[in-house]
Amino acid sequence: MIQRRIGIDTSVLVRLVAQDPEETFQQCVNGLRTLIEEQGGTVYVSNQVIGEPYAALRHHYGASGDDACTGLLRAFDSGLVAPLNGPAVIEALSASGGSGLFDRLIADDYLRAGVETLTLDRKMAALSDVRRL
């Protein structure tokens, strides 16, 4: 069987993290389980899709940055979804202090593309492979 590689959008990841509304959360879980268990799929989440729920959880649900990251990590621990960019994303979500999550995800995308990252931000410039302009 050929493995299906599937990418989800923000709406799915927000439901997995917020678990609200409950009915839509269960619909997501059941649908993803079917794709994984019955159809041999692997479900991925891009850096952009990780960043959008982070902002939505903070703005619409009043979550702190740490709580939003913890929720996203919990979604990845569920086995239903995996970060497209692998362990670097888990490291970005687990990091504390210094650059924020968006800066870490931006730097990760550029690094993967073989592109040098320039910034005016002092904290972001402290990341490896990022240079202050």
Secondary structure as UniProt FT lines:
FT   STRAND          4..7
FT   HELIX           10..18
FT   HELIX           22..33
FT   HELIX           34..38
FT   STRAND          41..45
FT   HELIX           47..60
FT   HELIX           65..77
FT   TURN            78..79
FT   STRAND          82..83
FT   TURN            84..86
FT   HELIX           87..94
FT   HELIX           101..112
FT   TURN            113..114
FT   STRAND          117..119
FT   HELIX           122..125
FT   TURN            128..129
FT   STRAND          130..132
//
